[in-house]
Amino acid sequence: MTELEQRCVDAGLKMTGQRRVILEVLGSAKDHPSVEDVYERAKKLDKSISIATVYRTLGLLDELDLVTRHEFQEGYSRYELNQDHHHHLVDLETGKVIEFQNEELELLKIKIAEELGYELVDHRLELYGKKLKKK
């Protein structure tokens, strides 16, 4: 059993063959796939899988906080495994999503919350931009 499968079992999710396929697709994704992307990739591994199963499974994984659902201002959701803390920069021209981490930013977010009288317990940061033109 993979670490991700074990996390699902620990969260109370029954591990079916189709759920394993969906987890495999998510675990091997180098991007942030949509439901349709997950479905198409899963279908290559298990022809019997339905899009309804993908929707239900992603919904369950989201409820259990095992995946993160992103909107990225596109009109549809994209998903990624909830494994490490990072942020996203979305290229508005290509739709490419770039993951990044920045220690200075982490410290600044905590400082801002504290200055406002709060303890930071969660947050999400998405940046949107266009590639700078070379001069």
FIKOLZA-1660 file (N, C-alpha, C; in steps of 0.1 Angstrom, whole numbers, plus 5000, padded with zeros to 4 digits):
% residues 135
   i   px   py   pz ch aa at
   1 5008 4988 5000  A  M  N
   1 5000 5000 5000  A  M CA
   1 5009 5012 5000  A  M  C
   2 5006 5022 4991  A  T  N
   2 5014 5034 4991  A  T CA
   2 5011 5043 5003  A  T  C
   3 5019 5053 5005  A  E  N
   3 5017 5062 5016  A  E CA
   3 5003 5069 5014  A  E  C
   4 5000 5073 5002  A  L  N
   4 4988 5080 4999  A  L CA
   4 4976 5071 5002  A  L  C
   5 4977 5059 4998  A  E  N
   5 4966 5049 5001  A  E CA
   5 4964 5047 5016  A  E  C
   6 4975 5047 5023  A  Q  N
   6 4974 5045 5037  A  Q CA
   6 4968 5058 5044  A  Q  C
   7 4971 5069 5039  A  R  N
   7 4965 5082 5044  A  R CA
   7 4950 5081 5041  A  R  C
   8 4945 5076 5030  A  C  N
   8 4931 5074 5027  A  C CA
   8 4925 5064 5037  A  C  C
   9 4931 5053 5039  A  V  N
   9 4926 5043 5048  A  V CA
   9 4925 5049 5062  A  V  C
  10 4935 5056 5066  A  D  N
  10 4936 5062 5080  A  D CA
  10 4924 5072 5081  A  D  C
  11 4920 5079 5070  A  A  N
  11 4910 5088 5070  A  A CA
  11 4896 5082 5069  A  A  C
  12 4896 5069 5068  A  G  N
  12 4883 5061 5068  A  G CA
  12 4878 5058 5054  A  G  C
  13 4886 5060 5044  A  L  N
  13 4881 5058 5030  A  L CA
  13 4884 5044 5026  A  L  C
  14 4874 5037 5021  A  K  N
  14 4876 5023 5016  A  K CA
  14 4884 5024 5003  A  K  C
  15 4894 5015 5001  A  M  N
  15 4903 5016 4990  A  M CA
  15 4898 5006 4979  A  M  C
  16 4891 5011 4969  A  T  N
  16 4887 5002 4958  A  T CA
  16 4897 5003 4947  A  T  C
  17 4896 4994 4937  A  G  N
  17 4906 4994 4926  A  G CA
  17 4905 5007 4918  A  G  C
  18 4893 5013 4916  A  Q  N
  18 4892 5025 4909  A  Q CA
  18 4897 5037 4917  A  Q  C
  19 4895 5037 4929  A  R  N
  19 4901 5048 4938  A  R CA
  19 4916 5047 4937  A  R  C
  20 4922 5035 4937  A  R  N
  20 4936 5033 4936  A  R CA
  20 4941 5039 4923  A  R  C
  21 4934 5037 4912  A  V  N
  21 4938 5043 4899  A  V CA
  21 4938 5058 4900  A  V  C
  22 4927 5064 4905  A  I  N
  22 4927 5078 4906  A  I CA
  22 4938 5084 4915  A  I  C
  23 4941 5077 4926  A  L  N
  23 4953 5081 4934  A  L CA
  23 4966 5080 4926  A  L  C
  24 4967 5070 4918  A  E  N
  24 4979 5068 4910  A  E CA
  24 4980 5080 4900  A  E  C
  25 4969 5083 4894  A  V  N
  25 4969 5095 4884  A  V CA
  25 4973 5107 4891  A  V  C
  26 4967 5110 4903  A  L  N
  26 4971 5122 4910  A  L CA
  26 4985 5122 4915  A  L  C
  27 4990 5110 4920  A  G  N
  27 5003 5109 4925  A  G CA
  27 5014 5111 4914  A  G  C
  28 5011 5108 4902  A  S  N
  28 5020 5109 4891  A  S CA
  28 5019 5122 4883  A  S  C
  29 5009 5130 4886  A  A  N
  29 5006 5142 4878  A  A CA
  29 5017 5153 4881  A  A  C
  30 5022 5158 4870  A  K  N
  30 5032 5169 4871  A  K CA
  30 5025 5183 4870  A  K  C
  31 5012 5182 4868  A  D  N
  31 5004 5195 4866  A  D CA
  31 4993 5195 4877  A  D  C
  32 4984 5203 4875  A  H  N
  32 4972 5204 4884  A  H CA
  32 4960 5200 4876  A  H  C
  33 4957 5187 4875  A  P  N
  33 4947 5182 4865  A  P CA
  33 4933 5186 4869  A  P  C
  34 4924 5188 4859  A  S  N
  34 4910 5190 4861  A  S CA
  34 4903 5176 4863  A  S  C
  35 4891 5176 4867  A  V  N
  35 4883 5163 4868  A  V CA
  35 4884 5156 4854  A  V  C
  36 4882 5163 4843  A  E  N
  36 4883 5157 4830  A  E CA
  36 4897 5151 4827  A  E  C
  37 4907 5158 4831  A  D  N
  37 4921 5153 4829  A  D CA
  37 4923 5140 4837  A  D  C
  38 4919 5140 4850  A  V  N
  38 4920 5128 4858  A  V CA
  38 4912 5117 4852  A  V  C
  39 4900 5120 4847  A  Y  N
  39 4892 5109 4841  A  Y CA
  39 4899 5103 4829  A  Y  C
  40 4904 5112 4820  A  E  N
  40 4911 5107 4808  A  E CA
  40 4923 5099 4811  A  E  C
  41 4931 5103 4821  A  R  N
  41 4943 5095 4824  A  R CA
  41 4939 5082 4831  A  R  C
  42 4929 5083 4840  A  A  N
  42 4924 5071 4847  A  A CA
  42 4919 5061 4837  A  A  C
  43 4912 5065 4827  A  K  N
  43 4905 5057 4817  A  K CA
  43 4916 5048 4810  A  K  C
  44 4928 5054 4808  A  K  N
  44 4938 5047 4801  A  K CA
  44 4943 5035 4810  A  K  C
  45 4941 5036 4823  A  L  N
  45 4946 5026 4832  A  L CA
  45 4934 5016 4836  A  L  C
  46 4922 5020 4835  A  D  N
  46 4911 5012 4838  A  D CA
  46 4899 5017 4830  A  D  C
  47 4896 5010 4819  A  K  N
  47 4886 5014 4810  A  K CA
  47 4872 5014 4816  A  K  C
  48 4870 5007 4828  A  S  N
  48 4856 5007 4834  A  S CA
  48 4853 5019 4842  A  S  C
  49 4863 5028 4845  A  I  N
  49 4861 5039 4854  A  I CA
  49 4852 5049 4847  A  I  C
  50 4843 5055 4855  A  S  N
  50 4834 5065 4850  A  S CA
  50 4837 5079 4855  A  S  C
  51 4833 5089 4848  A  I  N
  51 4835 5103 4852  A  I CA
  51 4828 5105 4866  A  I  C
  52 4817 5099 4868  A  A  N
  52 4810 5100 4881  A  A CA
  52 4819 5095 4892  A  A  C
  53 4825 5084 4890  A  T  N
  53 4835 5079 4900  A  T CA
  53 4846 5089 4903  A  T  C
  54 4851 5095 4893  A  V  N
  54 4862 5105 4894  A  V CA
  54 4857 5117 4902  A  V  C
  55 4845 5122 4899  A  Y  N
  55 4839 5133 4906  A  Y CA
  55 4837 5129 4921  A  Y  C
  56 4831 5118 4923  A  R  N
  56 4828 5114 4937  A  R CA
  56 4841 5112 4945  A  R  C
  57 4851 5106 4939  A  T  N
  57 4864 5103 4946  A  T CA
  57 4871 5116 4949  A  T  C
  58 4872 5125 4939  A  L  N
  58 4879 5138 4942  A  L CA
  58 4871 5146 4952  A  L  C
  59 4858 5145 4952  A  G  N
  59 4850 5152 4963  A  G CA
  59 4853 5146 4977  A  G  C
  60 4854 5133 4978  A  L  N
  60 4858 5126 4990  A  L CA
  60 4872 5130 4995  A  L  C
  61 4881 5130 4985  A  L  N
  61 4895 5133 4989  A  L CA
  61 4896 5147 4993  A  L  C
  62 4888 5156 4987  A  D  N
  62 4888 5170 4991  A  D CA
  62 4882 5172 5005  A  D  C
  63 4871 5165 5008  A  E  N
  63 4865 5165 5021  A  E CA
  63 4875 5161 5032  A  E  C
  64 4883 5150 5029  A  L  N
  64 4892 5145 5038  A  L CA
  64 4905 5152 5039  A  L  C
  65 4906 5163 5031  A  D  N
  65 4918 5172 5030  A  D CA
  65 4930 5164 5025  A  D  C
  66 4928 5155 5016  A  L  N
  66 4939 5147 5010  A  L CA
  66 4943 5153 4997  A  L  C
  67 4934 5161 4991  A  V  N
  67 4937 5169 4979  A  V CA
  67 4933 5183 4981  A  V  C
  68 4939 5192 4974  A  T  N
  68 4935 5206 4974  A  T CA
  68 4929 5209 4960  A  T  C
  69 4917 5215 4961  A  R  N
  69 4910 5219 4949  A  R CA
  69 4913 5234 4947  A  R  C
  70 4917 5237 4934  A  H  N
  70 4920 5251 4930  A  H CA
  70 4910 5255 4919  A  H  C
  71 4907 5268 4919  A  E  N
  71 4898 5274 4909  A  E CA
  71 4907 5281 4898  A  E  C
  72 4917 5288 4902  A  F  N
  72 4926 5296 4893  A  F CA
  72 4918 5304 4882  A  F  C
  73 4907 5309 4886  A  Q  N
  73 4899 5318 4877  A  Q CA
  73 4897 5313 4863  A  Q  C
  74 4895 5300 4862  A  E  N
  74 4893 5294 4849  A  E CA
  74 4879 5289 4846  A  E  C
  75 4871 5288 4856  A  G  N
  75 4857 5283 4855  A  G CA
  75 4856 5268 4857  A  G  C
  76 4867 5262 4861  A  Y  N
  76 4867 5248 4865  A  Y CA
  76 4877 5245 4875  A  Y  C
  77 4876 5234 4882  A  S  N
  77 4885 5231 4893  A  S CA
  77 4897 5223 4888  A  S  C
  78 4908 5225 4895  A  R  N
  78 4920 5216 4893  A  R CA
  78 4924 5211 4906  A  R  C
  79 4931 5199 4906  A  Y  N
  79 4934 5192 4919  A  Y CA
  79 4948 5189 4920  A  Y  C
  80 4953 5188 4932  A  E  N
  80 4966 5183 4935  A  E CA
  80 4966 5177 4949  A  E  C
  81 4975 5167 4951  A  L  N
  81 4977 5161 4964  A  L CA
  81 4981 5171 4974  A  L  C
  82 4975 5170 4986  A  N  N
  82 4978 5179 4997  A  N CA
  82 4990 5173 5005  A  N  C
  83 5002 5176 4999  A  Q  N
  83 5014 5170 5005  A  Q CA
  83 5024 5180 5012  A  Q  C
  84 5026 5191 5005  A  D  N
  84 5035 5201 5011  A  D CA
  84 5030 5215 5009  A  D  C
  85 5034 5224 5017  A  H  N
  85 5029 5238 5016  A  H CA
  85 5037 5245 5005  A  H  C
  86 5029 5251 4996  A  H  N
  86 5035 5259 4985  A  H CA
  86 5024 5268 4980  A  H  C
  87 5029 5277 4971  A  H  N
  87 5019 5287 4965  A  H CA
  87 5020 5285 4950  A  H  C
  88 5011 5293 4943  A  H  N
  88 5010 5291 4929  A  H CA
  88 5011 5305 4922  A  H  C
  89 5018 5305 4911  A  L  N
  89 5018 5316 4901  A  L CA
  89 5011 5311 4888  A  L  C
  90 5000 5317 4884  A  V  N
  90 4993 5312 4872  A  V CA
  90 4997 5322 4861  A  V  C
  91 5002 5316 4850  A  D  N
  91 5005 5324 4838  A  D CA
  91 4992 5326 4831  A  D  C
  92 4987 5339 4830  A  L  N
  92 4974 5342 4824  A  L CA
  92 4974 5340 4809  A  L  C
  93 4985 5339 4803  A  E  N
  93 4985 5337 4788  A  E CA
  93 4985 5322 4784  A  E  C
  94 4992 5314 4792  A  T  N
  94 4993 5300 4789  A  T CA
  94 4985 5291 4798  A  T  C
  95 4981 5296 4810  A  G  N
  95 4974 5287 4820  A  G CA
  95 4983 5279 4828  A  G  C
  96 4996 5280 4825  A  K  N
  96 5006 5272 4832  A  K CA
  96 5006 5276 4847  A  K  C
  97 5006 5266 4856  A  V  N
  97 5007 5269 4870  A  V CA
  97 5021 5265 4876  A  V  C
  98 5027 5275 4882  A  I  N
  98 5041 5274 4887  A  I CA
  98 5040 5273 4902  A  I  C
  99 5045 5263 4908  A  E  N
  99 5045 5262 4922  A  E CA
  99 5058 5268 4927  A  E  C
 100 5057 5275 4939  A  F  N
 100 5069 5281 4945  A  F CA
 100 5068 5281 4960  A  F  C
 101 5079 5282 4967  A  Q  N
 101 5080 5284 4981  A  Q CA
 101 5089 5296 4983  A  Q  C
 102 5087 5303 4994  A  N  N
 102 5095 5315 4997  A  N CA
 102 5095 5317 5012  A  N  C
 103 5106 5315 5019  A  E  N
 103 5107 5317 5033  A  E CA
 103 5104 5331 5038  A  E  C
 104 5108 5341 5031  A  E  N
 104 5105 5355 5034  A  E CA
 104 5090 5358 5034  A  E  C
 105 5083 5352 5024  A  L  N
 105 5069 5354 5024  A  L CA
 105 5062 5347 5035  A  L  C
 106 5067 5335 5039  A  E  N
 106 5061 5328 5050  A  E CA
 106 5062 5336 5063  A  E  C
 107 5074 5342 5065  A  L  N
 107 5076 5350 5077  A  L CA
 107 5067 5363 5077  A  L  C
 108 5066 5369 5065  A  L  N
 108 5058 5381 5064  A  L CA
 108 5043 5378 5067  A  L  C
 109 5038 5367 5062  A  K  N
 109 5024 5364 5065  A  K CA
 109 5021 5362 5080  A  K  C
 110 5030 5356 5087  A  I  N
 110 5029 5354 5101  A  I CA
 110 5029 5368 5108  A  I  C
 111 5038 5376 5104  A  K  N
 111 5040 5389 5110  A  K CA
 111 5028 5398 5108  A  K  C
 112 5022 5397 5096  A  I  N
 112 5010 5405 5093  A  I CA
 112 4998 5400 5102  A  I  C
 113 4996 5387 5103  A  A  N
 113 4986 5382 5111  A  A CA
 113 4988 5386 5126  A  A  C
 114 5000 5385 5131  A  E  N
 114 5003 5389 5145  A  E CA
 114 5000 5404 5147  A  E  C
 115 5004 5412 5137  A  E  N
 115 5002 5427 5139  A  E CA
 115 4988 5430 5139  A  E  C
 116 4979 5422 5133  A  L  N
 116 4965 5424 5133  A  L CA
 116 4958 5417 5145  A  L  C
 117 4967 5411 5153  A  G  N
 117 4962 5404 5165  A  G CA
 117 4957 5390 5163  A  G  C
 118 4962 5383 5153  A  Y  N
 118 4958 5369 5150  A  Y CA
 118 4970 5360 5150  A  Y  C
 119 4966 5347 5152  A  E  N
 119 4976 5336 5149  A  E CA
 119 4972 5331 5136  A  E  C
 120 4981 5330 5126  A  L  N
 120 4978 5325 5113  A  L CA
 120 4977 5309 5114  A  L  C
 121 4965 5304 5110  A  V  N
 121 4963 5290 5111  A  V CA
 121 4962 5283 5097  A  V  C
 122 4959 5291 5087  A  D  N
 122 4957 5286 5074  A  D CA
 122 4957 5297 5064  A  D  C
 123 4960 5295 5051  A  H  N
 123 4959 5305 5041  A  H CA
 123 4961 5298 5027  A  H  C
 124 4959 5306 5017  A  R  N
 124 4961 5302 5003  A  R CA
 124 4965 5314 4996  A  R  C
 125 4976 5313 4988  A  L  N
 125 4980 5324 4980  A  L CA
 125 4982 5320 4966  A  L  C
 126 4975 5327 4957  A  E  N
 126 4976 5325 4943  A  E CA
 126 4980 5338 4936  A  E  C
 127 4990 5338 4928  A  L  N
 127 4995 5350 4921  A  L CA
 127 4991 5348 4906  A  L  C
 128 4987 5358 4899  A  Y  N
 128 4984 5357 4885  A  Y CA
 128 4992 5367 4878  A  Y  C
 129 4998 5363 4867  A  G  N
 129 5007 5373 4859  A  G CA
 129 5009 5369 4845  A  G  C
 130 5015 5378 4838  A  K  N
 130 5019 5376 4824  A  K CA
 130 5035 5377 4824  A  K  C
 131 5040 5369 4815  A  K  N
 131 5055 5369 4814  A  K CA
 131 5060 5383 4810  A  K  C
 132 5071 5387 4816  A  L  N
 132 5077 5400 4812  A  L CA
 132 5083 5399 4798  A  L  C
 133 5081 5409 4791  A  K  N
 133 5087 5409 4777  A  K CA
 133 5102 5413 4778  A  K  C
 134 5110 5406 4771  A  K  N
 134 5124 5410 4771  A  K CA
 134 5126 5423 4763  A  K  C
 135 5135 5431 4769  A  K  N
 135 5138 5444 4762  A  K CA
 135 5150 5443 4753  A  K  C
% end
